[in-house]
Amino acid sequence: MIFVDEYHYLEFREGRVRYSIDCNKCSSPYEFVTKDTILIEGPPMCTRKGCLEKDDFQITFDGQYKIWQQGLYLVIQNDNEIYYYK
């Protein structure tokens, strides 16, 4: 389980999911395949700023994910990880 900190964000807009990895920004096309499952088509397009690692993990989205709201969190889950965005 991973709680996303201040270095990460997630935004769904204009048919693309946008998010950050350290100081780099990434985006990929996505579509809903059911009301609670999205398909993110990767690999993502990312900036290549050459910034230092700020986190213990990196998030790159590619594949099918369950998505739902739980309280104040948006939850995204695949077979390996669960991400909580506040």
PyMOL Python script that loads the backbone (N, CA, C, O; Angstrom):
from pymol import cmd

cmd.read_pdbstr("""\
ATOM      1  N   MET A   1       0.851  -1.170   0.000  1.00  0.00           N
ATOM      2  CA  MET A   1       0.000   0.000   0.000  1.00  0.00           C
ATOM      3  C   MET A   1       0.899   1.236   0.000  1.00  0.00           C
ATOM      4  O   MET A   1       1.844   1.315   0.785  1.00  0.00           O
ATOM      5  N   ILE A   2       0.613   2.185  -0.863  1.00  0.00           N
ATOM      6  CA  ILE A   2       1.422   3.393  -0.971  1.00  0.00           C
ATOM      7  C   ILE A   2       0.521   4.603  -0.812  1.00  0.00           C
ATOM      8  O   ILE A   2      -0.469   4.742  -1.531  1.00  0.00           O
ATOM      9  N   PHE A   3       0.857   5.478   0.126  1.00  0.00           N
ATOM     10  CA  PHE A   3       0.165   6.757   0.244  1.00  0.00           C
ATOM     11  C   PHE A   3       0.994   7.784  -0.494  1.00  0.00           C
ATOM     12  O   PHE A   3       2.183   7.940  -0.216  1.00  0.00           O
ATOM     13  N   VAL A   4       0.397   8.471  -1.409  1.00  0.00           N
ATOM     14  CA  VAL A   4       1.118   9.410  -2.261  1.00  0.00           C
ATOM     15  C   VAL A   4       1.383  10.688  -1.476  1.00  0.00           C
ATOM     16  O   VAL A   4       0.476  11.234  -0.847  1.00  0.00           O
ATOM     17  N   ASP A   5       2.618  11.163  -1.510  1.00  0.00           N
ATOM     18  CA  ASP A   5       3.001  12.342  -0.736  1.00  0.00           C
ATOM     19  C   ASP A   5       2.970  13.605  -1.595  1.00  0.00           C
ATOM     20  O   ASP A   5       2.445  13.597  -2.708  1.00  0.00           O
ATOM     21  N   GLU A   6       3.536  14.684  -1.067  1.00  0.00           N
ATOM     22  CA  GLU A   6       3.439  15.986  -1.741  1.00  0.00           C
ATOM     23  C   GLU A   6       4.189  16.044  -3.061  1.00  0.00           C
ATOM     24  O   GLU A   6       3.974  16.985  -3.826  1.00  0.00           O
ATOM     25  N   TYR A   7       5.055  15.092  -3.368  1.00  0.00           N
ATOM     26  CA  TYR A   7       5.782  15.114  -4.631  1.00  0.00           C
ATOM     27  C   TYR A   7       4.992  14.517  -5.779  1.00  0.00           C
ATOM     28  O   TYR A   7       5.443  14.563  -6.923  1.00  0.00           O
ATOM     29  N   HIS A   8       3.830  13.958  -5.501  1.00  0.00           N
ATOM     30  CA  HIS A   8       3.059  13.290  -6.530  1.00  0.00           C
ATOM     31  C   HIS A   8       1.673  13.895  -6.655  1.00  0.00           C
ATOM     32  O   HIS A   8       1.109  14.386  -5.677  1.00  0.00           O
ATOM     33  N   TYR A   9       1.139  13.859  -7.838  1.00  0.00           N
ATOM     34  CA  TYR A   9      -0.245  14.258  -8.070  1.00  0.00           C
ATOM     35  C   TYR A   9      -0.798  13.362  -9.150  1.00  0.00           C
ATOM     36  O   TYR A   9      -0.054  12.669  -9.844  1.00  0.00           O
ATOM     37  N   LEU A  10      -2.091  13.381  -9.286  1.00  0.00           N
ATOM     38  CA  LEU A  10      -2.764  12.573 -10.294  1.00  0.00           C
ATOM     39  C   LEU A  10      -3.936  13.385 -10.812  1.00  0.00           C
ATOM     40  O   LEU A  10      -4.725  13.909 -10.026  1.00  0.00           O
ATOM     41  N   GLU A  11      -4.056  13.494 -12.120  1.00  0.00           N
ATOM     42  CA  GLU A  11      -5.121  14.296 -12.720  1.00  0.00           C
ATOM     43  C   GLU A  11      -5.626  13.593 -13.975  1.00  0.00           C
ATOM     44  O   GLU A  11      -4.838  13.158 -14.815  1.00  0.00           O
ATOM     45  N   PHE A  12      -6.929  13.488 -14.092  1.00  0.00           N
ATOM     46  CA  PHE A  12      -7.560  12.940 -15.291  1.00  0.00           C
ATOM     47  C   PHE A  12      -8.187  14.114 -16.034  1.00  0.00           C
ATOM     48  O   PHE A  12      -9.087  14.776 -15.516  1.00  0.00           O
ATOM     49  N   ARG A  13      -7.699  14.373 -17.269  1.00  0.00           N
ATOM     50  CA  ARG A  13      -8.214  15.516 -18.024  1.00  0.00           C
ATOM     51  C   ARG A  13      -8.002  15.272 -19.507  1.00  0.00           C
ATOM     52  O   ARG A  13      -6.932  14.837 -19.934  1.00  0.00           O
ATOM     53  N   GLU A  14      -9.035  15.559 -20.283  1.00  0.00           N
ATOM     54  CA  GLU A  14      -8.960  15.525 -21.746  1.00  0.00           C
ATOM     55  C   GLU A  14      -8.431  14.191 -22.274  1.00  0.00           C
ATOM     56  O   GLU A  14      -7.633  14.164 -23.211  1.00  0.00           O
ATOM     57  N   GLY A  15      -8.881  13.074 -21.665  1.00  0.00           N
ATOM     58  CA  GLY A  15      -8.500  11.760 -22.142  1.00  0.00           C
ATOM     59  C   GLY A  15      -7.100  11.306 -21.770  1.00  0.00           C
ATOM     60  O   GLY A  15      -6.620  10.296 -22.285  1.00  0.00           O
ATOM     61  N   ARG A  16      -6.431  12.049 -20.871  1.00  0.00           N
ATOM     62  CA  ARG A  16      -5.079  11.679 -20.438  1.00  0.00           C
ATOM     63  C   ARG A  16      -5.014  11.695 -18.918  1.00  0.00           C
ATOM     64  O   ARG A  16      -5.662  12.516 -18.268  1.00  0.00           O
ATOM     65  N   VAL A  17      -4.234  10.789 -18.361  1.00  0.00           N
ATOM     66  CA  VAL A  17      -3.919  10.838 -16.940  1.00  0.00           C
ATOM     67  C   VAL A  17      -2.555  11.500 -16.825  1.00  0.00           C
ATOM     68  O   VAL A  17      -1.598  11.104 -17.491  1.00  0.00           O
ATOM     69  N   ARG A  18      -2.481  12.514 -15.971  1.00  0.00           N
ATOM     70  CA  ARG A  18      -1.232  13.253 -15.766  1.00  0.00           C
ATOM     71  C   ARG A  18      -0.792  13.028 -14.324  1.00  0.00           C
ATOM     72  O   ARG A  18      -1.610  13.059 -13.406  1.00  0.00           O
ATOM     73  N   TYR A  19       0.510  12.801 -14.131  1.00  0.00           N
ATOM     74  CA  TYR A  19       1.047  12.562 -12.799  1.00  0.00           C
ATOM     75  C   TYR A  19       2.520  12.922 -12.792  1.00  0.00           C
ATOM     76  O   TYR A  19       3.108  13.190 -13.839  1.00  0.00           O
ATOM     77  N   SER A  20       3.117  12.926 -11.598  1.00  0.00           N
ATOM     78  CA  SER A  20       4.535  13.284 -11.494  1.00  0.00           C
ATOM     79  C   SER A  20       5.343  12.109 -10.969  1.00  0.00           C
ATOM     80  O   SER A  20       4.838  11.258 -10.237  1.00  0.00           O
ATOM     81  N   ILE A  21       6.598  12.084 -11.360  1.00  0.00           N
ATOM     82  CA  ILE A  21       7.613  11.192 -10.809  1.00  0.00           C
ATOM     83  C   ILE A  21       8.767  12.100 -10.417  1.00  0.00           C
ATOM     84  O   ILE A  21       9.456  12.632 -11.288  1.00  0.00           O
ATOM     85  N   ASP A  22       8.989  12.284  -9.127  1.00  0.00           N
ATOM     86  CA  ASP A  22       9.954  13.262  -8.635  1.00  0.00           C
ATOM     87  C   ASP A  22       9.621  14.619  -9.259  1.00  0.00           C
ATOM     88  O   ASP A  22       8.484  15.076  -9.141  1.00  0.00           O
ATOM     89  N   CYS A  23      10.576  15.273  -9.917  1.00  0.00           N
ATOM     90  CA  CYS A  23      10.279  16.583 -10.509  1.00  0.00           C
ATOM     91  C   CYS A  23       9.807  16.465 -11.954  1.00  0.00           C
ATOM     92  O   CYS A  23       9.495  17.480 -12.576  1.00  0.00           O
ATOM     93  N   ASN A  24       9.749  15.277 -12.493  1.00  0.00           N
ATOM     94  CA  ASN A  24       9.278  15.073 -13.866  1.00  0.00           C
ATOM     95  C   ASN A  24       7.763  14.911 -13.907  1.00  0.00           C
ATOM     96  O   ASN A  24       7.155  14.402 -12.964  1.00  0.00           O
ATOM     97  N   LYS A  25       7.172  15.341 -14.990  1.00  0.00           N
ATOM     98  CA  LYS A  25       5.740  15.206 -15.202  1.00  0.00           C
ATOM     99  C   LYS A  25       5.508  14.215 -16.336  1.00  0.00           C
ATOM    100  O   LYS A  25       6.212  14.224 -17.346  1.00  0.00           O
ATOM    101  N   CYS A  26       4.495  13.353 -16.147  1.00  0.00           N
ATOM    102  CA  CYS A  26       4.203  12.301 -17.123  1.00  0.00           C
ATOM    103  C   CYS A  26       2.737  12.341 -17.510  1.00  0.00           C
ATOM    104  O   CYS A  26       1.908  12.885 -16.780  1.00  0.00           O
ATOM    105  N   SER A  27       2.419  11.759 -18.670  1.00  0.00           N
ATOM    106  CA  SER A  27       1.025  11.602 -19.064  1.00  0.00           C
ATOM    107  C   SER A  27       0.893  10.405 -19.995  1.00  0.00           C
ATOM    108  O   SER A  27       1.819  10.039 -20.719  1.00  0.00           O
ATOM    109  N   SER A  28      -0.299   9.808 -19.947  1.00  0.00           N
ATOM    110  CA  SER A  28      -0.644   8.664 -20.784  1.00  0.00           C
ATOM    111  C   SER A  28      -2.119   8.750 -21.126  1.00  0.00           C
ATOM    112  O   SER A  28      -2.897   9.290 -20.339  1.00  0.00           O
ATOM    113  N   PRO A  29      -2.526   8.235 -22.277  1.00  0.00           N
ATOM    114  CA  PRO A  29      -3.954   8.163 -22.571  1.00  0.00           C
ATOM    115  C   PRO A  29      -4.611   7.096 -21.685  1.00  0.00           C
ATOM    116  O   PRO A  29      -3.971   6.118 -21.295  1.00  0.00           O
ATOM    117  N   TYR A  30      -5.892   7.299 -21.375  1.00  0.00           N
ATOM    118  CA  TYR A  30      -6.622   6.321 -20.587  1.00  0.00           C
ATOM    119  C   TYR A  30      -8.058   6.248 -21.085  1.00  0.00           C
ATOM    120  O   TYR A  30      -8.535   7.141 -21.785  1.00  0.00           O
ATOM    121  N   GLU A  31      -8.739   5.165 -20.712  1.00  0.00           N
ATOM    122  CA  GLU A  31     -10.162   5.032 -20.976  1.00  0.00           C
ATOM    123  C   GLU A  31     -10.771   4.141 -19.909  1.00  0.00           C
ATOM    124  O   GLU A  31     -10.108   3.257 -19.367  1.00  0.00           O
ATOM    125  N   PHE A  32     -12.044   4.385 -19.611  1.00  0.00           N
ATOM    126  CA  PHE A  32     -12.772   3.520 -18.695  1.00  0.00           C
ATOM    127  C   PHE A  32     -13.242   2.300 -19.475  1.00  0.00           C
ATOM    128  O   PHE A  32     -13.880   2.430 -20.520  1.00  0.00           O
ATOM    129  N   VAL A  33     -12.923   1.109 -18.960  1.00  0.00           N
ATOM    130  CA  VAL A  33     -13.390  -0.121 -19.594  1.00  0.00           C
ATOM    131  C   VAL A  33     -14.636  -0.651 -18.881  1.00  0.00           C
ATOM    132  O   VAL A  33     -15.420  -1.384 -19.484  1.00  0.00           O
ATOM    133  N   THR A  34     -14.829  -0.296 -17.620  1.00  0.00           N
ATOM    134  CA  THR A  34     -16.070  -0.480 -16.867  1.00  0.00           C
ATOM    135  C   THR A  34     -16.213   0.754 -15.992  1.00  0.00           C
ATOM    136  O   THR A  34     -15.365   1.644 -16.038  1.00  0.00           O
ATOM    137  N   LYS A  35     -17.269   0.821 -15.197  1.00  0.00           N
ATOM    138  CA  LYS A  35     -17.463   2.034 -14.396  1.00  0.00           C
ATOM    139  C   LYS A  35     -16.412   2.199 -13.306  1.00  0.00           C
ATOM    140  O   LYS A  35     -16.233   3.304 -12.796  1.00  0.00           O
ATOM    141  N   ASP A  36     -15.704   1.117 -12.934  1.00  0.00           N
ATOM    142  CA  ASP A  36     -14.683   1.225 -11.904  1.00  0.00           C
ATOM    143  C   ASP A  36     -13.317   0.689 -12.335  1.00  0.00           C
ATOM    144  O   ASP A  36     -12.461   0.428 -11.490  1.00  0.00           O
ATOM    145  N   THR A  37     -13.108   0.526 -13.632  1.00  0.00           N
ATOM    146  CA  THR A  37     -11.828   0.027 -14.137  1.00  0.00           C
ATOM    147  C   THR A  37     -11.352   0.906 -15.284  1.00  0.00           C
ATOM    148  O   THR A  37     -12.088   1.165 -16.236  1.00  0.00           O
ATOM    149  N   ILE A  38     -10.111   1.359 -15.175  1.00  0.00           N
ATOM    150  CA  ILE A  38      -9.520   2.166 -16.245  1.00  0.00           C
ATOM    151  C   ILE A  38      -8.371   1.396 -16.879  1.00  0.00           C
ATOM    152  O   ILE A  38      -7.711   0.575 -16.242  1.00  0.00           O
ATOM    153  N   LEU A  39      -8.158   1.687 -18.150  1.00  0.00           N
ATOM    154  CA  LEU A  39      -7.029   1.138 -18.886  1.00  0.00           C
ATOM    155  C   LEU A  39      -6.126   2.317 -19.237  1.00  0.00           C
ATOM    156  O   LEU A  39      -6.528   3.226 -19.963  1.00  0.00           O
ATOM    157  N   ILE A  40      -4.902   2.289 -18.712  1.00  0.00           N
ATOM    158  CA  ILE A  40      -3.915   3.333 -18.992  1.00  0.00           C
ATOM    159  C   ILE A  40      -2.933   2.756 -19.993  1.00  0.00           C
ATOM    160  O   ILE A  40      -2.283   1.742 -19.740  1.00  0.00           O
ATOM    161  N   GLU A  41      -2.838   3.421 -21.133  1.00  0.00           N
ATOM    162  CA  GLU A  41      -1.999   2.924 -22.219  1.00  0.00           C
ATOM    163  C   GLU A  41      -0.612   3.539 -22.111  1.00  0.00           C
ATOM    164  O   GLU A  41      -0.440   4.737 -22.335  1.00  0.00           O
ATOM    165  N   GLY A  42       0.365   2.730 -21.771  1.00  0.00           N
ATOM    166  CA  GLY A  42       1.734   3.204 -21.608  1.00  0.00           C
ATOM    167  C   GLY A  42       2.621   2.636 -22.683  1.00  0.00           C
ATOM    168  O   GLY A  42       2.137   1.958 -23.590  1.00  0.00           O
ATOM    169  N   PRO A  43       3.881   2.891 -22.604  1.00  0.00           N
ATOM    170  CA  PRO A  43       4.549   3.597 -21.520  1.00  0.00           C
ATOM    171  C   PRO A  43       4.230   5.090 -21.547  1.00  0.00           C
ATOM    172  O   PRO A  43       3.853   5.627 -22.589  1.00  0.00           O
ATOM    173  N   PRO A  44       4.383   5.767 -20.393  1.00  0.00           N
ATOM    174  CA  PRO A  44       4.028   7.183 -20.320  1.00  0.00           C
ATOM    175  C   PRO A  44       5.017   8.073 -21.063  1.00  0.00           C
ATOM    176  O   PRO A  44       6.175   7.710 -21.268  1.00  0.00           O
ATOM    177  N   MET A  45       4.532   9.247 -21.462  1.00  0.00           N
ATOM    178  CA  MET A  45       5.408  10.302 -21.981  1.00  0.00           C
ATOM    179  C   MET A  45       5.803  11.157 -20.787  1.00  0.00           C
ATOM    180  O   MET A  45       4.932  11.672 -20.086  1.00  0.00           O
ATOM    181  N   CYS A  46       7.098  11.319 -20.542  1.00  0.00           N
ATOM    182  CA  CYS A  46       7.577  12.068 -19.378  1.00  0.00           C
ATOM    183  C   CYS A  46       8.629  13.081 -19.784  1.00  0.00           C
ATOM    184  O   CYS A  46       9.350  12.894 -20.764  1.00  0.00           O
ATOM    185  N   THR A  47       8.705  14.164 -19.010  1.00  0.00           N
ATOM    186  CA  THR A  47       9.824  15.089 -19.171  1.00  0.00           C
ATOM    187  C   THR A  47      11.076  14.383 -18.671  1.00  0.00           C
ATOM    188  O   THR A  47      10.985  13.401 -17.934  1.00  0.00           O
ATOM    189  N   ARG A  48      12.226  14.873 -19.063  1.00  0.00           N
ATOM    190  CA  ARG A  48      13.486  14.252 -18.649  1.00  0.00           C
ATOM    191  C   ARG A  48      14.385  15.335 -18.057  1.00  0.00           C
ATOM    192  O   ARG A  48      15.381  15.735 -18.658  1.00  0.00           O
ATOM    193  N   LYS A  49      14.013  15.796 -16.874  1.00  0.00           N
ATOM    194  CA  LYS A  49      14.727  16.902 -16.254  1.00  0.00           C
ATOM    195  C   LYS A  49      16.031  16.498 -15.586  1.00  0.00           C
ATOM    196  O   LYS A  49      16.829  17.367 -15.236  1.00  0.00           O
ATOM    197  N   GLY A  50      16.269  15.219 -15.402  1.00  0.00           N
ATOM    198  CA  GLY A  50      17.500  14.789 -14.742  1.00  0.00           C
ATOM    199  C   GLY A  50      17.557  15.179 -13.283  1.00  0.00           C
ATOM    200  O   GLY A  50      18.643  15.390 -12.742  1.00  0.00           O
ATOM    201  N   CYS A  51      16.414  15.278 -12.637  1.00  0.00           N
ATOM    202  CA  CYS A  51      16.371  15.706 -11.237  1.00  0.00           C
ATOM    203  C   CYS A  51      16.797  14.572 -10.309  1.00  0.00           C
ATOM    204  O   CYS A  51      16.793  13.402 -10.690  1.00  0.00           O
ATOM    205  N   LEU A  52      17.156  14.937  -9.110  1.00  0.00           N
ATOM    206  CA  LEU A  52      17.550  13.946  -8.112  1.00  0.00           C
ATOM    207  C   LEU A  52      16.327  13.185  -7.622  1.00  0.00           C
ATOM    208  O   LEU A  52      15.213  13.708  -7.631  1.00  0.00           O
ATOM    209  N   GLU A  53      16.540  11.973  -7.204  1.00  0.00           N
ATOM    210  CA  GLU A  53      15.457  11.172  -6.630  1.00  0.00           C
ATOM    211  C   GLU A  53      15.005  11.824  -5.324  1.00  0.00           C
ATOM    212  O   GLU A  53      15.826  12.143  -4.464  1.00  0.00           O
ATOM    213  N   LYS A  54      13.693  12.018  -5.184  1.00  0.00           N
ATOM    214  CA  LYS A  54      13.147  12.588  -3.959  1.00  0.00           C
ATOM    215  C   LYS A  54      12.386  11.549  -3.160  1.00  0.00           C
ATOM    216  O   LYS A  54      12.036  11.792  -2.005  1.00  0.00           O
ATOM    217  N   ASP A  55      12.126  10.401  -3.751  1.00  0.00           N
ATOM    218  CA  ASP A  55      11.249   9.418  -3.137  1.00  0.00           C
ATOM    219  C   ASP A  55      11.914   8.055  -3.079  1.00  0.00           C
ATOM    220  O   ASP A  55      12.918   7.802  -3.745  1.00  0.00           O
ATOM    221  N   ASP A  56      11.335   7.188  -2.272  1.00  0.00           N
ATOM    222  CA  ASP A  56      11.802   5.810  -2.180  1.00  0.00           C
ATOM    223  C   ASP A  56      11.207   4.943  -3.271  1.00  0.00           C
ATOM    224  O   ASP A  56      11.645   3.807  -3.458  1.00  0.00           O
ATOM    225  N   PHE A  57      10.232   5.443  -3.986  1.00  0.00           N
ATOM    226  CA  PHE A  57       9.580   4.670  -5.036  1.00  0.00           C
ATOM    227  C   PHE A  57       9.259   5.580  -6.202  1.00  0.00           C
ATOM    228  O   PHE A  57       9.216   6.801  -6.054  1.00  0.00           O
ATOM    229  N   GLN A  58       9.034   4.988  -7.356  1.00  0.00           N
ATOM    230  CA  GLN A  58       8.585   5.731  -8.520  1.00  0.00           C
ATOM    231  C   GLN A  58       7.286   5.119  -8.998  1.00  0.00           C
ATOM    232  O   GLN A  58       7.106   3.902  -8.946  1.00  0.00           O
ATOM    233  N   ILE A  59       6.390   5.957  -9.458  1.00  0.00           N
ATOM    234  CA  ILE A  59       5.096   5.508  -9.943  1.00  0.00           C
ATOM    235  C   ILE A  59       5.050   5.696 -11.449  1.00  0.00           C
ATOM    236  O   ILE A  59       5.233   6.813 -11.932  1.00  0.00           O
ATOM    237  N   THR A  60       4.816   4.655 -12.182  1.00  0.00           N
ATOM    238  CA  THR A  60       4.505   4.763 -13.600  1.00  0.00           C
ATOM    239  C   THR A  60       3.287   3.903 -13.850  1.00  0.00           C
ATOM    240  O   THR A  60       3.263   2.728 -13.487  1.00  0.00           O
ATOM    241  N   PHE A  61       2.289   4.478 -14.461  1.00  0.00           N
ATOM    242  CA  PHE A  61       1.041   3.774 -14.709  1.00  0.00           C
ATOM    243  C   PHE A  61       1.013   3.211 -16.119  1.00  0.00           C
ATOM    244  O   PHE A  61       1.287   3.925 -17.084  1.00  0.00           O
ATOM    245  N   ASP A  62       0.685   1.936 -16.237  1.00  0.00           N
ATOM    246  CA  ASP A  62       0.565   1.268 -17.521  1.00  0.00           C
ATOM    247  C   ASP A  62      -0.245   0.002 -17.289  1.00  0.00           C
ATOM    248  O   ASP A  62       0.173  -0.869 -16.526  1.00  0.00           O
ATOM    249  N   GLY A  63      -1.381  -0.109 -17.929  1.00  0.00           N
ATOM    250  CA  GLY A  63      -2.194  -1.309 -17.780  1.00  0.00           C
ATOM    251  C   GLY A  63      -3.568  -1.015 -17.218  1.00  0.00           C
ATOM    252  O   GLY A  63      -4.055   0.113 -17.294  1.00  0.00           O
ATOM    253  N   GLN A  64      -4.190  -2.039 -16.653  1.00  0.00           N
ATOM    254  CA  GLN A  64      -5.562  -1.938 -16.158  1.00  0.00           C
ATOM    255  C   GLN A  64      -5.561  -1.773 -14.643  1.00  0.00           C
ATOM    256  O   GLN A  64      -4.817  -2.454 -13.938  1.00  0.00           O
ATOM    257  N   TYR A  65      -6.405  -0.859 -14.144  1.00  0.00           N
ATOM    258  CA  TYR A  65      -6.480  -0.532 -12.727  1.00  0.00           C
ATOM    259  C   TYR A  65      -7.925  -0.411 -12.292  1.00  0.00           C
ATOM    260  O   TYR A  65      -8.763   0.093 -13.039  1.00  0.00           O
ATOM    261  N   LYS A  66      -8.221  -0.873 -11.082  1.00  0.00           N
ATOM    262  CA  LYS A  66      -9.490  -0.573 -10.429  1.00  0.00           C
ATOM    263  C   LYS A  66      -9.348   0.805  -9.833  1.00  0.00           C
ATOM    264  O   LYS A  66      -8.273   1.164  -9.353  1.00  0.00           O
ATOM    265  N   ILE A  67     -10.419   1.588  -9.853  1.00  0.00           N
ATOM    266  CA  ILE A  67     -10.364   2.948  -9.340  1.00  0.00           C
ATOM    267  C   ILE A  67     -11.653   3.240  -8.581  1.00  0.00           C
ATOM    268  O   ILE A  67     -12.743   2.927  -9.060  1.00  0.00           O
ATOM    269  N   TRP A  68     -11.528   3.840  -7.397  1.00  0.00           N
ATOM    270  CA  TRP A  68     -12.712   4.194  -6.607  1.00  0.00           C
ATOM    271  C   TRP A  68     -12.343   5.267  -5.589  1.00  0.00           C
ATOM    272  O   TRP A  68     -11.168   5.519  -5.320  1.00  0.00           O
ATOM    273  N   GLN A  69     -13.378   5.890  -5.031  1.00  0.00           N
ATOM    274  CA  GLN A  69     -13.180   6.891  -3.993  1.00  0.00           C
ATOM    275  C   GLN A  69     -13.455   6.240  -2.647  1.00  0.00           C
ATOM    276  O   GLN A  69     -14.442   5.523  -2.482  1.00  0.00           O
ATOM    277  N   GLN A  70     -12.569   6.495  -1.684  1.00  0.00           N
ATOM    278  CA  GLN A  70     -12.711   5.981  -0.333  1.00  0.00           C
ATOM    279  C   GLN A  70     -12.472   7.140   0.620  1.00  0.00           C
ATOM    280  O   GLN A  70     -11.327   7.518   0.869  1.00  0.00           O
ATOM    281  N   GLY A  71     -13.542   7.702   1.151  1.00  0.00           N
ATOM    282  CA  GLY A  71     -13.407   8.882   1.998  1.00  0.00           C
ATOM    283  C   GLY A  71     -12.821  10.025   1.201  1.00  0.00           C
ATOM    284  O   GLY A  71     -13.349  10.391   0.151  1.00  0.00           O
ATOM    285  N   LEU A  72     -11.726  10.595   1.693  1.00  0.00           N
ATOM    286  CA  LEU A  72     -11.058  11.700   1.002  1.00  0.00           C
ATOM    287  C   LEU A  72     -10.071  11.234  -0.056  1.00  0.00           C
ATOM    288  O   LEU A  72      -9.452  12.063  -0.723  1.00  0.00           O
ATOM    289  N   TYR A  73      -9.910   9.929  -0.225  1.00  0.00           N
ATOM    290  CA  TYR A  73      -8.889   9.382  -1.114  1.00  0.00           C
ATOM    291  C   TYR A  73      -9.468   8.856  -2.423  1.00  0.00           C
ATOM    292  O   TYR A  73     -10.574   8.316  -2.461  1.00  0.00           O
ATOM    293  N   LEU A  74      -8.698   9.027  -3.491  1.00  0.00           N
ATOM    294  CA  LEU A  74      -8.925   8.324  -4.741  1.00  0.00           C
ATOM    295  C   LEU A  74      -7.979   7.133  -4.704  1.00  0.00           C
ATOM    296  O   LEU A  74      -6.771   7.303  -4.539  1.00  0.00           O
ATOM    297  N   VAL A  75      -8.517   5.937  -4.854  1.00  0.00           N
ATOM    298  CA  VAL A  75      -7.725   4.722  -4.733  1.00  0.00           C
ATOM    299  C   VAL A  75      -7.567   4.091  -6.111  1.00  0.00           C
ATOM    300  O   VAL A  75      -8.542   3.948  -6.850  1.00  0.00           O
ATOM    301  N   ILE A  76      -6.346   3.717  -6.453  1.00  0.00           N
ATOM    302  CA  ILE A  76      -6.047   3.045  -7.717  1.00  0.00           C
ATOM    303  C   ILE A  76      -5.307   1.756  -7.379  1.00  0.00           C
ATOM    304  O   ILE A  76      -4.308   1.777  -6.660  1.00  0.00           O
ATOM    305  N   GLN A  77      -5.804   0.628  -7.903  1.00  0.00           N
ATOM    306  CA  GLN A  77      -5.217  -0.663  -7.563  1.00  0.00           C
ATOM    307  C   GLN A  77      -4.998  -1.503  -8.804  1.00  0.00           C
ATOM    308  O   GLN A  77      -5.868  -1.603  -9.668  1.00  0.00           O
ATOM    309  N   ASN A  78      -3.807  -2.111  -8.881  1.00  0.00           N
ATOM    310  CA  ASN A  78      -3.559  -3.139  -9.892  1.00  0.00           C
ATOM    311  C   ASN A  78      -3.239  -4.438  -9.160  1.00  0.00           C
ATOM    312  O   ASN A  78      -3.503  -4.539  -7.961  1.00  0.00           O
ATOM    313  N   ASP A  79      -2.688  -5.414  -9.832  1.00  0.00           N
ATOM    314  CA  ASP A  79      -2.392  -6.699  -9.185  1.00  0.00           C
ATOM    315  C   ASP A  79      -1.277  -6.609  -8.154  1.00  0.00           C
ATOM    316  O   ASP A  79      -1.189  -7.456  -7.266  1.00  0.00           O
ATOM    317  N   ASN A  80      -0.426  -5.596  -8.259  1.00  0.00           N
ATOM    318  CA  ASN A  80       0.756  -5.512  -7.398  1.00  0.00           C
ATOM    319  C   ASN A  80       0.700  -4.451  -6.307  1.00  0.00           C
ATOM    320  O   ASN A  80       1.257  -4.656  -5.228  1.00  0.00           O
ATOM    321  N   GLU A  81       0.051  -3.337  -6.558  1.00  0.00           N
ATOM    322  CA  GLU A  81       0.097  -2.199  -5.637  1.00  0.00           C
ATOM    323  C   GLU A  81      -1.268  -1.552  -5.479  1.00  0.00           C
ATOM    324  O   GLU A  81      -2.154  -1.703  -6.320  1.00  0.00           O
ATOM    325  N   ILE A  82      -1.413  -0.818  -4.365  1.00  0.00           N
ATOM    326  CA  ILE A  82      -2.570   0.045  -4.133  1.00  0.00           C
ATOM    327  C   ILE A  82      -2.027   1.442  -3.863  1.00  0.00           C
ATOM    328  O   ILE A  82      -1.168   1.623  -3.000  1.00  0.00           O
ATOM    329  N   TYR A  83      -2.529   2.433  -4.603  1.00  0.00           N
ATOM    330  CA  TYR A  83      -2.096   3.822  -4.437  1.00  0.00           C
ATOM    331  C   TYR A  83      -3.263   4.627  -3.909  1.00  0.00           C
ATOM    332  O   TYR A  83      -4.388   4.491  -4.390  1.00  0.00           O
ATOM    333  N   TYR A  84      -2.994   5.483  -2.902  1.00  0.00           N
ATOM    334  CA  TYR A  84      -4.003   6.370  -2.326  1.00  0.00           C
ATOM    335  C   TYR A  84      -3.611   7.811  -2.632  1.00  0.00           C
ATOM    336  O   TYR A  84      -2.551   8.278  -2.215  1.00  0.00           O
ATOM    337  N   TYR A  85      -4.475   8.511  -3.363  1.00  0.00           N
ATOM    338  CA  TYR A  85      -4.261   9.934  -3.662  1.00  0.00           C
ATOM    339  C   TYR A  85      -5.245  10.745  -2.856  1.00  0.00           C
ATOM    340  O   TYR A  85      -6.442  10.457  -2.867  1.00  0.00           O
ATOM    341  N   LYS A  86      -4.760  11.756  -2.155  1.00  0.00           N
ATOM    342  CA  LYS A  86      -5.640  12.615  -1.360  1.00  0.00           C
ATOM    343  C   LYS A  86      -5.860  13.914  -2.079  1.00  0.00           C
ATOM    344  O   LYS A  86      -6.574  14.784  -1.580  1.00  0.00           O
TER     345      LYS A  86
END
""", "prot")
cmd.dss("prot")
cmd.show_as("cartoon", "prot")
cmd.util.cbc("prot")
cmd.orient("prot")
